[in-house]
């Protein structure tokens, strides 16, 4: 579907960029596919099967997709290196047939650390990935209760040892000194 078709069907025009494709398993020649739309609403990238076959990308997994009217169809995917705007990433790409629309999907954009900026109308650096947040959540959910209990017991002990009526700074100083005493008792 070209830009004229998209306008007549009421679909918005999207940003398009050039993509260089390289075989991930046998690095070497690259093929440039020009004016590939960026579709951050799609998960996977769809690229012309003729270009992928020309550089030797192997078909290794079949994906099922569902059209808006409900019919289900299958397409092959394979591993490829994508080079866009000076960045590179390895990703599974769908072998798009002649009747399919080609585009760069969200997973490839994330791998490239790029996002579309409508103000400057180009792809820009998306910033660092939030890996530390995921590691914290994973650590919390898999940590055995043994690591949580001493801190909970410690907090309960500190609160039991404090007088009930303390103001702001008094409360903080009292908690700190009682906390040190509780920790020294626990350490013995």
QUIHU-V113737 format. One record per run of one state. SS is the DSSP state (2 for helix, 1 for strand, 0 for the rest). FROM is the first residue (numbers start at 1). LEN is the number of residues. If there is no record, write none. Layout:
# QUIHU-V113737
ss:SS from:FROM len:LEN
ss:SS from:FROM len:LEN
This chain:
# QUIHU-V113737
ss:0 from:1 len:2
ss:2 from:3 len:6
ss:0 from:9 len:7
ss:1 from:16 len:8
ss:0 from:24 len:6
ss:1 from:30 len:9
ss:0 from:39 len:6
ss:1 from:45 len:4
ss:2 from:49 len:6
ss:0 from:55 len:6
ss:1 from:61 len:6
ss:0 from:67 len:5
ss:1 from:72 len:13
ss:0 from:85 len:2
ss:1 from:87 len:10
ss:0 from:97 len:6
ss:1 from:103 len:2
ss:0 from:105 len:1
ss:2 from:106 len:7
ss:0 from:113 len:1
ss:1 from:114 len:4
ss:0 from:118 len:4
ss:1 from:122 len:4
ss:0 from:126 len:5
ss:2 from:131 len:12
ss:0 from:143 len:2
ss:2 from:145 len:17
ss:0 from:162 len:6
ss:2 from:168 len:20
ss:0 from:188 len:1
